[in-house]
Amino acid sequence: MTPLFDISGKNVIITGGAMGIGFGIAQRFVEGGANVVLADLDAKVADAAAKKLNALGKGRAIPFAVDIASTDAGTKTAEICVREFGSIDVLINNAGIYPQVPLMQMSAEQFDRVLAVNLRGLVLMSKAVGARFIEQQKGGRIINIGSVDSLHPSMVGLAAYDSSKGAVLMFTRSFALEMAPHRVQVNIILPGGVATEGTNRPLAPGVNPEQARAQMEMFIKMKIPLGRMGQPDEIAGAAIYFASAASSYVTGSSLIIDGGLLLT
Ligand SMILES: NC(=O)c1ccc[n+]([C@@H]2O[C@H](COP(=O)([O-])OP(=O)(O)OC[C@H]3O[C@@H](n4cnc5c(N)ncnc54)[C@H](O)[C@@H]3O)[C@@H](O)[C@H]2O)c1
């Protein structure tokens, strides 16, 4: 049988790969023999994450400290990947922020920051890596991490986030159309609630950890049919699908992984 889900030897950029969903994906990719660039704002955590991954003794991991909201982040990250690993096969646009602030209390600067990271950063990263894919002439894969909020608001206070994630879904489709002639496939994963460093922090200002925990328990009870949060590793499987031969005829597509959240 053809190894449909083989990712060994692939060179992969994962934005926000130092923790949470990004790290969960990185772990499975390195375990599968891929080489990963952990492009992350948090240099210290990215260093520690790379050390942990390299100890697996399979693929290689290198940390790269970068703010994906900066205009040259994409070209710099692509350069590092090519310099260290020789080429790029897969880009996983995972870095994202989700401050829970109702729009009526949100400053223009806060709104801009959410859009700069979640949308503009993802777009410019895709453009820079897309240029490399065209140069390399061997196709490529871009996997965006959207959210169930790309389709439906999950809670109050996420107007900026939901705007960015809705736009990322439409960008995925549009860019898939543009890049298809170059055999570059662009798809999106739409996670529901996943237990990460990010979701373990209180999302809203002024909420203490105790209140945040109670809110989370209520959210799970009311909203998630499978009765629990997902784990980062449960998103990794979809990333492997979109990065491998198993999805050779799939582009502009989305996959919801939400424990049934959107059914409620
Ligand atoms: N956790 C969830 O429930 C959930 C649900 C749906 C979608 N998502 C999406 O999944 C992605 C990851 O979420 P998570 O919960 O793992 O987050 P997290 O906060 O646990 O981790 C995010 C990582 O991204 C990095 N990062 C943040 N801003 C960055 C920037 N400007 N440049 C480079 N790196 C940056 C952080 O340092 C961190 O390592 C996000 O796009 C998020 O919107 C998460």
The ligand as an SDF file (V2000), in Angstrom:
LIG
                    3D

 44 48  0  0  0  0  0  0  0  0999 V2000
   -7.2400   26.5860   21.4770 N   0  0  0  0  0  0  0  0  0  0  0  0
   -8.4340   26.6880   20.9190 C   0  0  0  0  0  0  0  0  0  0  0  0
   -9.4740   26.3890   21.5250 O   0  0  0  0  0  0  0  0  0  0  0  0
   -8.5590   27.1430   19.4980 C   0  0  0  0  0  0  0  0  0  0  0  0
   -9.7880   26.9960   18.8300 C   0  0  0  0  0  0  0  0  0  0  0  0
   -9.9080   27.4000   17.5140 C   0  0  0  0  0  0  0  0  0  0  0  0
   -8.8280   27.9480   16.8750 C   0  0  0  0  0  0  0  0  0  0  0  0
   -7.6550   28.0890   17.5280 N   0  0  0  0  0  0  0  0  0  0  0  0
   -6.5350   28.6930   16.7930 C   0  0  0  0  0  0  0  0  0  0  0  0
   -5.4050   27.8560   16.8820 O   0  0  0  0  0  0  0  0  0  0  0  0
   -4.2190   28.6480   16.8600 C   0  0  0  0  0  0  0  0  0  0  0  0
   -3.3620   28.2900   18.0610 C   0  0  0  0  0  0  0  0  0  0  0  0
   -4.0950   28.5010   19.2590 O   0  0  0  0  0  0  0  0  0  0  0  0
   -3.5700   27.9960   20.6660 P   0  0  0  0  0  0  0  0  0  0  0  0
   -4.7590   27.8610   21.5350 O   0  0  0  0  0  0  0  0  0  0  0  0
   -2.6590   26.8590   20.4900 O   0  0  0  0  0  0  0  0  0  0  0  0
   -2.7600   29.2910   21.1350 O   0  0  0  0  0  0  0  0  0  0  0  0
   -1.6090   29.4490   22.2750 P   0  0  0  0  0  0  0  0  0  0  0  0
   -1.7610   30.8330   22.7930 O   0  0  0  0  0  0  0  0  0  0  0  0
   -1.6370   28.3130   23.2310 O   0  0  0  0  0  0  0  0  0  0  0  0
   -0.2710   29.3620   21.4090 O   0  0  0  0  0  0  0  0  0  0  0  0
   -0.0660   30.2840   20.3600 C   0  0  0  0  0  0  0  0  0  0  0  0
    1.3820   30.3200   19.9360 C   0  0  0  0  0  0  0  0  0  0  0  0
    1.5050   31.3330   18.9290 O   0  0  0  0  0  0  0  0  0  0  0  0
    2.5540   32.2210   19.2730 C   0  0  0  0  0  0  0  0  0  0  0  0
    2.2780   33.5590   18.7590 N   0  0  0  0  0  0  0  0  0  0  0  0
    1.3130   34.4360   19.1630 C   0  0  0  0  0  0  0  0  0  0  0  0
    1.3990   35.5820   18.4680 N   0  0  0  0  0  0  0  0  0  0  0  0
    2.4200   35.4370   17.5960 C   0  0  0  0  0  0  0  0  0  0  0  0
    3.0150   36.2850   16.6290 C   0  0  0  0  0  0  0  0  0  0  0  0
    2.5920   37.5460   16.4440 N   0  0  0  0  0  0  0  0  0  0  0  0
    4.0600   35.8170   15.9070 N   0  0  0  0  0  0  0  0  0  0  0  0
    4.5450   34.5580   16.1130 C   0  0  0  0  0  0  0  0  0  0  0  0
    4.0190   33.7120   17.0270 N   0  0  0  0  0  0  0  0  0  0  0  0
    2.9830   34.1470   17.7700 C   0  0  0  0  0  0  0  0  0  0  0  0
    2.6150   32.1910   20.8040 C   0  0  0  0  0  0  0  0  0  0  0  0
    3.8880   32.6100   21.2990 O   0  0  0  0  0  0  0  0  0  0  0  0
    2.3180   30.7160   21.0790 C   0  0  0  0  0  0  0  0  0  0  0  0
    3.4970   29.9250   21.0340 O   0  0  0  0  0  0  0  0  0  0  0  0
   -4.6880   30.1030   16.8320 C   0  0  0  0  0  0  0  0  0  0  0  0
   -4.6930   30.5580   15.5060 O   0  0  0  0  0  0  0  0  0  0  0  0
   -6.0990   30.0190   17.3750 C   0  0  0  0  0  0  0  0  0  0  0  0
   -6.9050   31.0750   16.9270 O   0  0  0  0  0  0  0  0  0  0  0  0
   -7.4880   27.7200   18.8250 C   0  0  0  0  0  0  0  0  0  0  0  0
  1  2  1  0
  2  3  2  0
  2  4  1  0
  4  5  1  0
  4 44  2  0
  5  6  2  0
  6  7  1  0
  7  8  2  0
  8  9  1  0
  8 44  1  0
  9 10  1  0
  9 42  1  0
 10 11  1  0
 11 12  1  0
 11 40  1  0
 12 13  1  0
 13 14  1  0
 14 15  2  0
 14 16  1  0
 14 17  1  0
 17 18  1  0
 18 19  2  0
 18 20  1  0
 18 21  1  0
 21 22  1  0
 22 23  1  0
 23 24  1  0
 23 38  1  0
 24 25  1  0
 25 26  1  0
 25 36  1  0
 26 27  1  0
 26 35  1  0
 27 28  2  0
 28 29  1  0
 29 30  1  0
 29 35  2  0
 30 31  1  0
 30 32  2  0
 32 33  1  0
 33 34  2  0
 34 35  1  0
 36 37  1  0
 36 38  1  0
 38 39  1  0
 40 41  1  0
 40 42  1  0
 42 43  1  0
M  CHG  2   8   1  16  -1
M  END
$$$$
